[in-house]
Amino acid sequence: MYLDNFLDSIIIEKKLSKNTYNSYKNDLNKYITFLNKNNIHNIHNIKQGNIEEFIKYLKKNGLSNKSIAHNVTCIKEYHKYLIKAGLIKINVSENISGPKLNKTLPHTLSIEEVDKLLDIPLITPFDYRNKAMLELMYASGLRVSELVNLDINDINFINQTVRTIGKGNKERIIPLGDVATYYVKLYLEEYRPSMLKGYVCDKLFLNNHGKSMTRQGFFKILKQIAKERGIKTDFSPHTLRHSFATHLLEYGADLRSIQELLGHQDISTTQIYTHITNTKIRDEYNNCHPRS
């Protein structure tokens, strides 16, 4: 009951997306299941040592430091809620720290690799859908979840913009270039109707069954296209988003504008792209300077 009340409260207070809500729920269910297996069925009986044992249990089961850190964040938020709601008097999670995370630079594609990825053969309606998705994502820097959740009415062809609801339920309007606008409109008007297969669906991008495209479905398509196009760079679901931001920065866009386009709440999140461009500059220097 306490867990359900906590999850309800964070939806309202933090305006969490469905994916984030589910990740909180899954991590906390693991935590509570672990406590129950250790005969701790009452929130008043939870000790700091129990949380530390849970973290050891996660490590033993091969969870990455990133996943463990997320578990710790969820647990600490849960215990803060229990304090705030007056259900417990001592926050036993207060001195718990998650594992230190090494900051890794996101994988990006070169402009040449992006051109190769986007230059796909257009034969079937699904090819035109894939082309529209790729062009739109690279033109806007949308998150994968934002891309697949777009409705038809989120595209404004007159103003050449896309409207999305990002993290924290925040709306942002992003400009689109001519190329992305052209292929999205072409897909929408010429090919999408034949893909509906009798269903009614307002989502812009449809899967092979006439229903809304999923994050997993898009990533599977993306990896397959990259393989066919001979792109060797490691892929993550956000590779095109990272490439969008990096290329803007390389061509002179200011960090604040990129922050707005990406929908980052904190500028420090956007600053990771300056490290990418600095690394590339260093590589160019080492490769080209006669006395490097």
DODOVO-747517 format. One line per 3 residues: number of its first residue (from 1); their letters; for each residue z, x, y of N, C-alpha, C. Coordinates in Angstrom, 2 decimals, decimal comma. Example, Ala and Ser with C-alpha at 12.3 -4.5 7.8 and 13.67 -1.06 7.14 Angstrom:
BEGIN
1> AS> 7,80 13,19 -5,69 7,80 12,30 -4,50 7,80 13,20 -3,30 | 7,08 12,85 -2,25 7,14 13,67 -1,06 7,87 12,90 0,03
This chain:
BEGIN
1> MYL> 0,00 0,82 -1,21 0,00 0,00 0,00 0,00 0,86 1,26 | 0,85 1,90 1,25 0,91 2,79 2,42 -0,44 3,46 2,66 | -1,09 3,86 1,57 -2,38 4,53 1,70 -3,42 3,59 2,31
4> DNF> -3,46 2,35 1,84 -4,41 1,39 2,40 -4,17 1,16 3,88 | -2,90 1,06 4,26 -2,56 0,86 5,67 -2,97 2,07 6,51 | -2,77 3,26 5,95 -3,17 4,48 6,65 -4,67 4,52 6,85
7> LDS> -5,43 4,22 5,79 -6,89 4,25 5,88 -7,40 3,21 6,88 | -6,77 2,05 6,91 -7,14 1,03 7,89 -6,89 1,52 9,31 | -5,78 2,24 9,47 -5,42 2,71 10,82 -6,37 3,79 11,33
10> III> -6,83 4,68 10,43 -7,70 5,76 10,92 -9,11 5,25 11,21 | -9,51 4,18 10,55 -10,81 3,59 10,88 -10,80 3,11 12,32 | -9,68 2,49 12,72 -9,57 1,95 14,07 -9,36 3,07 15,10
13> EKK> -8,42 3,97 14,81 -8,04 4,99 15,79 -9,07 6,10 15,91 | -9,56 6,58 14,76 -10,46 7,73 14,77 -11,94 7,33 14,71 | -12,19 6,03 14,47 -13,57 5,53 14,38 -14,39 6,37 13,38
16> LSK> -13,83 6,49 12,19 -14,47 7,33 11,18 -15,72 6,67 10,62 | -16,68 7,50 10,26 -17,87 7,00 9,57 -17,48 6,61 8,16 | -18,37 5,88 7,48 -18,10 5,45 6,10 -17,93 6,65 5,19
19> NTY> -18,76 7,69 5,38 -18,67 8,88 4,53 -17,33 9,60 4,72 | -16,88 9,73 5,99 -15,61 10,40 6,25 -14,44 9,59 5,71 | -14,52 8,27 5,89 -13,49 7,38 5,35 -13,36 7,57 3,84
22> NSY> -14,50 7,59 3,16 -14,49 7,75 1,70 -13,93 9,10 1,28 | -14,22 10,15 2,07 -13,70 11,48 1,72 -12,18 11,52 1,87 | -11,65 10,86 2,92 -10,18 10,75 3,09 -9,58 10,00 1,89
25> KND> -10,21 8,89 1,55 -9,69 8,06 0,47 -9,68 8,82 -0,86 | -10,78 9,51 -1,16 -10,87 10,24 -2,43 -9,85 11,37 -2,50 | -9,71 12,13 -1,40 -8,77 13,25 -1,40 -7,32 12,77 -1,53
28> LNK> -6,99 11,69 -0,84 -5,62 11,19 -0,89 -5,31 10,51 -2,21 | -6,30 9,90 -2,83 -6,09 9,33 -4,17 -5,78 10,44 -5,17 | -6,47 11,59 -5,02 -6,18 12,75 -5,89 -4,74 13,22 -5,70
31> YIT> -4,33 13,27 -4,43 -2,98 13,72 -4,08 -1,92 12,79 -4,68 | -2,11 11,50 -4,51 -1,13 10,53 -5,00 -1,11 10,49 -6,52 | -2,28 10,62 -7,16 -2,35 10,68 -8,62 -1,58 11,89 -9,13
34> FLN> -1,73 13,04 -8,45 -1,00 14,26 -8,83 0,51 14,03 -8,72 | 0,95 13,40 -7,63 2,37 13,12 -7,44 2,90 12,20 -8,53 | 2,15 11,16 -8,84 2,58 10,21 -9,88 2,70 10,89 -11,24
37> KNN> 1,76 11,79 -11,55 1,82 12,51 -12,83 3,05 13,41 -12,90 | 3,57 13,77 -11,74 4,78 14,60 -11,68 6,01 13,75 -11,37 | 5,90 12,46 -11,70 7,02 11,52 -11,59 7,55 11,34 -10,18
40> IHN> 6,65 11,47 -9,21 7,02 11,21 -7,82 6,28 9,94 -7,39 | 7,03 8,84 -7,37 6,44 7,54 -7,10 6,91 6,96 -5,77 | 7,76 7,69 -5,09 8,34 7,20 -3,83 8,07 8,22 -2,73
43> IHN> 7,59 7,78 -1,57 7,26 8,72 -0,49 8,48 9,50 -0,01 | 9,66 8,95 -0,22 10,89 9,63 0,22 11,23 10,82 -0,68 | 10,63 10,87 -1,85 10,94 11,95 -2,80 9,96 13,12 -2,72
46> IKQ> 8,95 13,01 -1,84 7,97 14,09 -1,73 8,58 15,27 -0,98 | 8,46 16,45 -1,54 8,96 17,68 -0,92 7,78 18,59 -0,54 | 8,06 19,55 0,32 7,03 20,52 0,71 6,48 21,24 -0,52
49> GNI> 7,39 21,54 -1,45 6,98 22,24 -2,67 5,97 21,46 -3,50 | 6,07 20,13 -3,45 5,10 19,30 -4,19 3,70 19,46 -3,63 | 3,62 19,53 -2,31 2,31 19,71 -1,67 1,76 21,09 -2,01
52> EEF> 2,64 22,09 -1,99 2,22 23,46 -2,32 1,73 23,53 -3,77 | 2,39 22,80 -4,66 1,96 22,76 -6,06 0,61 22,07 -6,20 | 0,39 21,05 -5,38 -0,90 20,35 -5,40 -2,02 21,28 -4,96
55> IKY> -1,76 22,09 -3,96 -2,78 23,05 -3,49 -3,09 24,07 -4,57 | -2,05 24,53 -5,28 -2,26 25,46 -6,40 -3,09 24,79 -7,50 | -2,82 23,51 -7,73 -3,56 22,74 -8,73 -5,04 22,66 -8,36
58> LKK> -5,33 22,44 -7,08 -6,72 22,37 -6,62 -7,42 23,72 -6,81 | -6,72 24,79 -6,49 -7,30 26,14 -6,66 -7,59 26,40 -8,14 | -6,63 26,03 -8,99 -6,77 26,25 -10,43 -7,98 25,50 -10,98
61> NGL> -8,30 24,36 -10,36 -9,43 23,54 -10,82 -10,75 23,91 -10,14 | -10,73 25,04 -9,45 -11,99 25,60 -8,95 -12,51 25,02 -7,66 | -11,68 24,29 -6,90 -12,16 23,76 -5,63 -12,36 24,89 -4,63
64> SNK> -13,37 24,77 -3,80 -13,64 25,77 -2,77 -12,57 25,71 -1,69 | -12,45 26,79 -0,93 -11,50 26,81 0,17 -11,78 25,70 1,19 | -13,07 25,41 1,38 -13,44 24,36 2,34 -12,93 23,00 1,87
67> SIA> -13,08 22,72 0,57 -12,62 21,45 0,01 -11,09 21,36 0,04 | -10,43 22,47 -0,26 -8,97 22,49 -0,23 -8,48 22,27 1,21 | -9,13 22,90 2,17 -8,76 22,73 3,57 -8,88 21,26 3,99
70> HNV> -9,91 20,59 3,50 -10,08 19,17 3,82 -8,97 18,34 3,20 | -8,60 18,67 1,96 -7,48 17,99 1,31 -6,20 18,15 2,13 | -5,93 19,35 2,59 -4,73 19,62 3,38 -4,75 18,81 4,68
73> TCI> -5,90 18,75 5,33 -6,03 17,97 6,56 -5,69 16,50 6,30 | -6,23 15,96 5,22 -5,97 14,55 4,87 -4,48 14,30 4,61 | -3,87 15,22 3,87 -2,44 15,08 3,54 -1,59 15,13 4,81
76> KEY> -1,89 16,06 5,70 -1,11 16,19 6,93 -1,28 14,94 7,82 | -2,50 14,40 7,88 -2,72 13,18 8,66 -1,96 12,00 8,04 | -1,93 11,95 6,73 -1,22 10,88 6,03 0,28 10,94 6,31
79> HKY> 0,85 12,12 6,25 2,30 12,25 6,50 2,64 12,02 7,97 | 1,73 12,38 8,87 1,94 12,05 10,29 2,01 10,54 10,48 | 1,13 9,84 9,77 1,13 8,38 9,84 2,44 7,80 9,33
82> LIK> 2,94 8,34 8,21 4,19 7,84 7,63 5,36 8,03 8,60 | 5,35 9,14 9,33 6,37 9,39 10,36 6,22 8,39 11,50 | 4,99 8,26 11,99 4,71 7,39 13,13 5,05 5,93 12,82
85> AGL> 4,82 5,53 11,56 5,11 4,16 11,15 6,59 3,94 10,84 | 7,40 5,00 10,93 8,83 4,89 10,67 9,19 4,75 9,21 | 8,27 5,15 8,34 8,49 5,01 6,91 9,25 6,18 6,31
88> IKI> 9,14 7,36 6,94 9,91 8,54 6,55 10,42 9,21 7,82 | 11,43 10,06 7,67 12,02 10,72 8,83 11,65 12,19 8,95 | 11,26 12,79 7,82 10,93 14,23 7,82 9,49 14,40 7,37
91> NVS> 8,73 15,17 8,15 7,34 15,45 7,80 7,29 16,70 6,94 | 7,21 16,52 5,63 7,26 17,66 4,70 5,94 18,44 4,69 | 4,93 17,92 5,35 3,64 18,62 5,38 3,48 19,49 6,63
94> ENI> 4,48 19,44 7,51 4,35 20,08 8,82 4,06 21,58 8,73 | 4,69 22,25 7,78 4,53 23,71 7,66 3,50 24,12 6,61 | 2,74 23,16 6,13 1,70 23,45 5,15 0,44 23,91 5,88
97> SGP> -0,14 24,99 5,41 -1,38 25,50 5,99 -2,46 25,54 4,93 | -3,65 25,23 5,34 -4,79 25,31 4,42 -5,29 26,73 4,33 | -6,18 27,01 3,39 -6,75 28,37 3,26 -7,60 28,72 4,47
100> KLN> -7,61 30,00 4,81 -8,44 30,45 5,92 -9,91 30,39 5,51 | -10,72 29,86 6,40 -12,14 29,72 6,11 -12,94 30,77 6,86 | -13,81 31,43 6,15 -14,72 32,38 6,80 -15,85 31,60 7,45
103> KTL> -16,07 31,86 8,72 -17,15 31,18 9,42 -18,49 31,74 8,94 | -19,29 30,87 8,37 -20,60 31,29 7,90 -21,66 30,68 8,79 | -22,66 31,48 9,10 -23,74 30,97 9,94 -24,63 30,04 9,12
106> PHT> -25,01 28,90 9,68 -25,87 27,98 8,93 -27,25 28,56 8,70 | -27,86 28,17 7,60 -29,23 28,60 7,31 -30,20 27,90 8,25 | -31,14 28,65 8,76 -32,18 28,06 9,61 -33,55 28,55 9,14
109> LSI> -34,56 27,79 9,52 -35,93 28,18 9,23 -36,54 28,82 10,47 | -37,46 29,72 10,26 -38,24 30,25 11,38 -39,20 29,15 11,83 | -39,78 29,32 13,01 -40,75 28,34 13,50 -41,95 28,28 12,55
112> EEV> -42,34 29,43 12,00 -43,45 29,46 11,05 -43,11 28,67 9,78 | -41,88 28,80 9,31 -41,46 28,05 8,12 -41,40 26,56 8,40 | -40,95 26,18 9,60 -40,94 24,76 9,97 -42,36 24,20 9,98
115> DKL> -43,28 24,96 10,57 -44,69 24,53 10,60 -45,22 24,32 9,19 | -44,85 25,25 8,30 -45,31 25,16 6,91 -44,70 23,95 6,22 | -43,41 23,70 6,48 -42,71 22,57 5,86 -43,27 21,24 6,32
118> LDI> -43,60 21,16 7,61 -44,07 19,89 8,18 -45,55 19,63 7,92 | -46,28 20,66 7,57 -47,72 20,52 7,35 -47,99 20,13 5,90 | -47,60 18,90 5,55 -47,73 18,45 4,16 -49,01 17,61 4,00
121> PLI> -49,60 17,63 2,81 -50,78 16,79 2,56 -50,41 15,31 2,70 | -51,25 14,54 3,36 -50,99 13,12 3,58 -51,99 12,30 2,76 | -51,51 11,83 1,62 -52,37 11,08 0,70 -51,80 9,68 0,44
124> TPF> -50,54 9,62 -0,01 -49,91 8,35 -0,36 -49,05 7,84 0,80 | -48,66 6,55 0,75 -47,71 6,02 1,75 -46,42 6,82 1,81 | -45,99 7,35 0,64 -44,75 8,12 0,60 -44,91 9,46 1,33
127> DYR> -46,10 10,02 1,29 -46,37 11,24 2,06 -46,20 10,97 3,56 | -46,71 9,83 4,01 -46,59 9,49 5,44 -45,14 9,21 5,81 | -44,40 8,60 4,89 -42,96 8,42 5,13 -42,26 9,77 5,24
130> NKA> -42,53 10,67 4,31 -41,90 11,99 4,32 -42,26 12,75 5,60 | -43,52 12,67 5,99 -43,97 13,32 7,22 -43,22 12,78 8,42 | -43,08 11,45 8,49 -42,37 10,83 9,61 -40,90 11,26 9,65
133> MLE> -40,26 11,33 8,48 -38,85 11,73 8,41 -38,66 13,18 8,85 | -39,51 14,05 8,36 -39,40 15,47 8,69 -39,66 15,71 10,18 | -40,71 15,10 10,70 -41,04 15,27 12,12 -39,93 14,72 13,00
136> LMY> -39,40 13,57 12,62 -38,33 12,95 13,41 -37,06 13,79 13,39 | -36,71 14,31 12,22 -35,48 15,09 12,13 -35,58 16,39 12,93 | -36,72 17,06 12,82 -36,87 18,31 13,56 -37,00 18,05 15,07
139> ASG> -37,57 16,92 15,45 -37,74 16,60 16,87 -36,44 16,18 17,53 | -35,49 15,68 16,74 -34,28 15,08 17,32 -32,98 15,80 16,96 | -32,99 16,57 15,87 -31,75 17,22 15,44 -30,75 16,26 14,84
142> LRV> -31,21 15,11 14,36 -30,30 14,14 13,76 -29,62 14,70 12,51 | -28,40 14,26 12,28 -27,77 14,51 10,99 -28,52 13,71 9,93 | -28,42 14,16 8,67 -29,11 13,45 7,60 -28,61 12,01 7,51
145> SEL> -27,29 11,82 7,62 -26,72 10,47 7,54 -27,24 9,60 8,68 | -27,42 10,19 9,86 -27,94 9,45 11,00 -29,40 9,07 10,77 | -30,15 9,98 10,19 -31,57 9,74 9,94 -31,78 8,57 8,99
148> VNL> -31,07 8,57 7,86 -31,29 7,53 6,85 -30,68 6,19 7,27 | -29,80 6,20 8,26 -29,19 4,94 8,72 -29,91 4,32 9,91 | -31,01 4,93 10,34 -31,76 4,36 11,46 -32,35 3,01 11,09
151> DIN> -32,25 2,07 12,03 -32,94 0,79 11,90 -34,28 0,88 12,63 | -35,16 -0,06 12,33 -36,48 -0,08 12,96 -36,35 -0,11 14,48 | -35,40 -0,92 14,98 -35,25 -1,10 16,42 -34,61 0,08 17,14
154> DIN> -34,21 1,10 16,37 -33,60 2,28 16,99 -34,65 3,22 17,60 | -35,91 2,99 17,28 -36,99 3,80 17,85 -37,62 3,05 19,03 | -37,66 3,70 20,17 -38,32 3,13 21,35 -39,60 3,92 21,58
157> FIN> -40,73 3,31 21,22 -42,00 4,02 21,30 -42,48 4,15 22,75 | -42,08 3,23 23,61 -42,50 3,30 25,01 -41,83 4,48 25,72 | -40,52 4,59 25,53 -39,78 5,68 26,17 -39,75 6,95 25,32
160> QTV> -40,25 6,86 24,10 -40,23 7,97 23,15 -38,82 8,53 22,95 | -37,94 7,62 22,49 -36,55 7,99 22,22 -36,10 7,40 20,90 | -35,04 7,98 20,36 -34,39 7,43 19,17 -32,92 7,22 19,52
163> RTI> -32,39 6,09 19,09 -30,97 5,76 19,33 -30,23 5,92 18,01 | -29,09 6,60 18,05 -28,30 6,78 16,83 -26,82 6,63 17,14 | -26,07 6,22 16,14 -24,62 6,15 16,23 -24,08 7,29 15,38
166> GKG> -23,46 8,28 16,04 -22,99 9,47 15,34 -21,52 9,42 15,01 | -20,94 10,58 14,82 -19,52 10,68 14,47 -18,67 10,08 15,58 | -17,56 9,45 15,18 -16,70 8,81 16,16 -17,31 7,54 16,72
169> NKE> -18,33 7,03 16,04 -19,00 5,79 16,47 -19,61 5,91 17,86 | -20,03 7,14 18,21 -20,58 7,38 19,55 -22,10 7,27 19,53 | -22,61 6,53 20,49 -24,06 6,35 20,61 -24,67 7,49 21,41
172> RII> -25,85 7,92 21,00 -26,60 8,85 21,84 -28,09 8,52 21,76 | -28,77 8,75 22,85 -30,20 8,51 22,96 -30,88 9,87 23,06 | -31,82 10,13 22,14 -32,44 11,45 22,06 -33,94 11,32 22,31
175> PLG> -34,48 12,16 23,17 -35,93 12,09 23,41 -36,72 12,59 22,21 | -37,92 12,05 22,05 -38,82 12,47 20,98 -40,12 13,00 21,58 | -40,71 13,96 20,91 -41,99 14,48 21,36 -43,13 13,59 20,88
178> DVA> -44,33 13,93 21,31 -45,52 13,14 20,97 -45,79 13,14 19,47 | -45,61 14,28 18,82 -45,95 14,40 17,40 -45,06 13,50 16,56 | -43,75 13,59 16,76 -42,82 12,76 15,98 -43,06 11,28 16,25
181> TYY> -43,26 10,95 17,52 -43,51 9,55 17,88 -44,75 9,02 17,18 | -45,80 9,82 17,16 -47,07 9,41 16,54 -46,89 9,12 15,05 | -46,24 10,03 14,31 -46,14 9,86 12,87 -45,15 8,78 12,47
184> VKL> -44,08 8,60 13,24 -43,15 7,50 12,95 -43,85 6,16 13,16 | -44,59 6,04 14,24 -45,32 4,80 14,53 -46,39 4,53 13,47 | -47,09 5,56 13,06 -48,12 5,43 12,03 -47,52 4,95 10,72
187> YLE> -46,40 5,56 10,32 -45,71 5,16 9,09 -45,23 3,71 9,19 | -44,61 3,39 10,32 -44,02 2,06 10,50 -45,08 0,96 10,47 | -46,18 1,19 11,12 -47,19 0,14 11,26 -48,15 0,07 10,07
190> EYR> -48,50 1,22 9,51 -49,55 1,25 8,49 -49,05 1,33 7,05 | -47,89 1,95 6,83 -47,49 2,24 5,45 -46,17 1,59 5,02 | -45,23 1,41 5,94 -43,94 0,84 5,57 -44,06 -0,57 4,99
193> PSM> -44,90 -1,47 5,54 -44,97 -2,83 4,99 -45,27 -2,87 3,49 | -46,12 -1,97 3,01 -46,47 -1,96 1,59 -45,35 -1,41 0,72 | -44,35 -0,78 1,34 -43,25 -0,17 0,58 -42,07 -1,12 0,40
196> LKG> -42,08 -2,26 1,07 -40,94 -3,18 1,03 -40,75 -3,83 -0,33 | -41,83 -4,03 -1,07 -41,79 -4,60 -2,44 -41,04 -5,93 -2,49 | -41,24 -6,76 -1,46 -40,64 -8,10 -1,45 -39,24 -8,16 -0,89
199> YVC> -38,62 -7,01 -0,61 -37,26 -7,00 -0,06 -37,31 -7,16 1,47 | -36,18 -7,59 2,03 -36,01 -7,60 3,48 -35,05 -6,46 3,81 | -35,50 -5,50 4,58 -34,67 -4,33 4,90 -34,99 -3,87 6,31
202> DKL> -33,96 -3,75 7,14 -34,15 -3,34 8,53 -34,14 -1,82 8,70 | -33,76 -1,10 7,65 -33,71 0,35 7,77 -35,12 0,91 7,95 | -35,23 1,92 8,78 -36,54 2,48 9,10 -37,20 3,12 7,89
205> FLN> -36,43 3,92 7,16 -37,01 4,67 6,05 -36,60 4,08 4,71 | -37,61 3,78 3,89 -37,39 3,13 2,61 -37,61 4,09 1,45 | -36,90 3,84 0,35 -37,12 4,65 -0,84 -38,23 4,03 -1,69
208> NHG> -38,46 4,57 -2,86 -39,56 4,12 -3,72 -39,35 2,72 -4,27 | -38,14 2,18 -4,11 -37,84 0,84 -4,62 -37,80 -0,21 -3,51 | -38,20 0,19 -2,31 -38,23 -0,76 -1,20 -36,89 -0,97 -0,53
211> KSM> -35,93 -0,10 -0,84 -34,60 -0,21 -0,24 -34,34 1,00 0,66 | -33,18 1,00 1,30 -32,87 2,06 2,27 -32,81 3,44 1,61 | -33,44 4,41 2,24 -33,36 5,80 1,80 -31,91 6,28 1,86
214> TRQ> -31,51 7,08 0,89 -30,16 7,65 0,87 -30,19 9,12 1,28 | -29,02 9,66 1,59 -28,92 11,07 1,94 -29,38 11,93 0,77 | -28,93 11,54 -0,43 -29,29 12,31 -1,63 -30,79 12,24 -1,89
217> GFF> -31,35 11,05 -1,65 -32,78 10,88 -1,85 -33,61 11,73 -0,91 | -33,18 11,76 0,36 -33,90 12,56 1,34 -33,80 14,05 1,01 | -32,61 14,50 0,62 -32,42 15,92 0,32 -33,27 16,33 -0,89
220> KIL> -33,37 15,44 -1,87 -34,20 15,72 -3,04 -35,67 15,87 -2,64 | -36,11 15,00 -1,75 -37,49 15,07 -1,25 -37,70 16,37 -0,48 | -36,74 16,70 0,38 -36,83 17,89 1,22 -36,93 19,16 0,38
223> KQI> -36,08 19,27 -0,64 -36,10 20,45 -1,51 -37,42 20,57 -2,27 | -37,94 19,43 -2,72 -39,19 19,45 -3,45 -40,34 19,90 -2,56 | -40,37 19,39 -1,32 -41,43 19,78 -0,38 -41,33 21,27 -0,07
226> AKE> -40,10 21,75 0,16 -39,90 23,17 0,47 -40,40 24,04 -0,68 | -40,13 23,60 -1,90 -40,59 24,35 -3,08 -42,11 24,37 -3,14 | -42,72 23,22 -2,91 -44,19 23,12 -2,94 -44,84 23,94 -1,84
229> RGI> -44,16 24,05 -0,69 -44,72 24,78 0,44 -44,39 26,26 0,38 | -43,68 26,70 -0,65 -43,38 28,12 -0,83 -42,35 28,68 0,12 | -41,41 27,84 0,55 -40,36 28,28 1,48 -39,17 28,77 0,66
232> KTD> -38,77 30,00 0,89 -37,73 30,64 0,08 -36,33 30,53 0,70 | -36,26 30,20 1,98 -34,96 30,13 2,66 -34,07 29,09 1,99 | -32,77 29,44 1,82 -31,82 28,49 1,23 -31,75 27,23 2,08
235> FSP> -31,67 26,09 1,39 -31,64 24,82 2,09 -30,27 24,17 1,98 | -29,85 23,52 3,04 -28,73 22,59 3,03 -29,27 21,29 3,58 | -28,54 20,19 3,45 -29,04 18,94 4,02 -29,28 19,00 5,53
238> HTL> -28,65 19,96 6,19 -28,77 20,03 7,65 -29,68 21,16 8,12 | -30,50 21,73 7,24 -31,30 22,88 7,62 -32,21 22,59 8,82 | -32,86 21,44 8,82 -33,75 21,12 9,95 -32,97 20,89 11,23
241> RHS> -31,78 20,32 11,11 -30,92 20,12 12,30 -30,51 21,48 12,89 | -30,11 22,40 12,02 -29,74 23,74 12,48 -30,93 24,45 13,12 | -32,10 24,27 12,51 -33,30 24,91 13,04 -33,66 24,33 14,41
244> FAT> -33,54 23,03 14,56 -33,77 22,35 15,84 -32,94 22,99 16,95 | -31,63 23,14 16,71 -30,72 23,68 17,72 -31,02 25,15 18,01 | -31,26 25,91 16,96 -31,52 27,35 17,13 -32,80 27,59 17,92
247> HLL> -33,84 26,86 17,61 -35,12 27,04 18,30 -35,04 26,61 19,76 | -34,28 25,55 20,04 -34,08 25,15 21,44 -33,39 26,27 22,22 | -32,36 26,84 21,60 -31,61 27,91 22,27 -32,49 29,14 22,48
250> EYG> -33,28 29,48 21,49 -34,16 30,64 21,59 -35,20 30,48 22,70 | -35,59 29,23 22,97 -36,60 28,98 23,99 -36,00 28,59 25,34 | -34,68 28,82 25,50 -34,08 28,73 26,82 -33,28 27,50 27,14
253> ADL> -33,10 26,57 26,20 -32,28 25,39 26,48 -30,82 25,81 26,67 | -30,11 25,14 27,59 -28,70 25,51 27,80 -27,83 24,85 26,75 | -26,67 25,47 26,52 -25,79 25,06 25,44 -25,27 23,63 25,62
256> RSI> -25,00 23,23 26,85 -24,48 21,89 27,11 -25,49 20,82 26,71 | -26,75 21,07 27,02 -27,80 20,11 26,65 -27,91 20,00 25,13 | -27,84 21,14 24,44 -27,91 21,14 22,98 -26,70 20,40 22,40
259> QEL> -25,54 20,61 23,00 -24,33 19,90 22,57 -24,54 18,39 22,64 | -25,10 17,91 23,74 -25,36 16,48 23,92 -26,35 15,97 22,89 | -27,41 16,72 22,67 -28,44 16,30 21,72 -27,90 16,22 20,29
262> LGH> -27,03 17,16 19,94 -26,47 17,21 18,59 -25,32 16,23 18,41 | -24,73 15,79 19,52 -23,58 14,89 19,43 -22,30 15,59 19,05 | -22,18 16,87 19,42 -20,94 17,61 19,17 -19,89 17,22 20,20
265> QDI> -18,68 16,94 19,73 -17,60 16,60 20,65 -17,10 17,84 21,38 | -17,08 18,96 20,67 -16,54 20,20 21,22 -17,66 21,23 21,35 | -17,75 21,87 22,51 -18,80 22,86 22,76 -18,68 24,05 21,81
268> STT> -17,46 24,31 21,33 -17,27 25,46 20,42 -18,04 25,27 19,12 | -18,25 24,02 18,71 -19,06 23,74 17,51 -20,50 24,15 17,75 | -20,99 23,91 18,96 -22,37 24,24 19,29 -22,56 25,74 19,44
271> QIY> -21,49 26,44 19,82 -21,60 27,87 20,10 -21,96 28,71 18,89 | -21,83 28,14 17,69 -22,21 28,90 16,49 -23,69 29,29 16,54 | -24,50 28,48 17,24 -25,93 28,78 17,32 -26,22 30,00 18,19
274> THI> -25,29 30,33 19,09 -25,48 31,56 19,88 -25,31 32,77 18,98 | -24,44 32,65 17,97 -24,25 33,76 17,02 -25,51 33,96 16,18 | -26,17 32,86 15,83 -27,41 32,97 15,07 -28,47 33,71 15,86
277> TNT> -28,65 33,30 17,13 -29,68 33,93 17,95 -29,32 35,38 18,24 | -28,04 35,68 18,43 -27,62 37,07 18,65 -27,90 37,93 17,42 | -27,69 37,35 16,23 -27,97 38,07 14,99 -29,46 38,37 14,88
280> KIR> -30,29 37,40 15,24 -31,73 37,60 15,18 -32,19 38,67 16,17 | -31,58 38,66 17,36 -31,91 39,68 18,36 -31,56 41,07 17,83 | -30,38 41,18 17,20 -29,95 42,46 16,64 -30,91 42,91 15,55
283> DEY> -31,34 41,97 14,68 -32,29 42,32 13,61 -33,61 42,81 14,20 | -34,09 42,13 15,24 -35,34 42,53 15,89 -35,21 43,93 16,49 | -34,05 44,17 17,10 -33,81 45,48 17,70 -33,84 46,57 16,64
286> NNC> -33,10 46,33 15,55 -33,03 47,32 14,47 -34,40 47,57 13,82 | -35,20 46,52 13,74 -36,52 46,64 13,12 -37,55 47,30 14,02 | -37,39 47,14 15,33 -38,45 47,54 16,26 -38,16 48,77 17,14
289> HPR> -36,86 49,03 17,38 -36,57 50,13 18,29 -36,73 51,48 17,55 | -37,44 52,43 18,15 -37,69 53,70 17,43 -36,43 54,51 17,14 | -35,35 54,27 17,91 -34,12 55,05 17,66 -32,95 54,15 17,28
292> S> -33,25 53,02 16,69 -32,17 52,10 16,29 -31,48 52,62 15,03
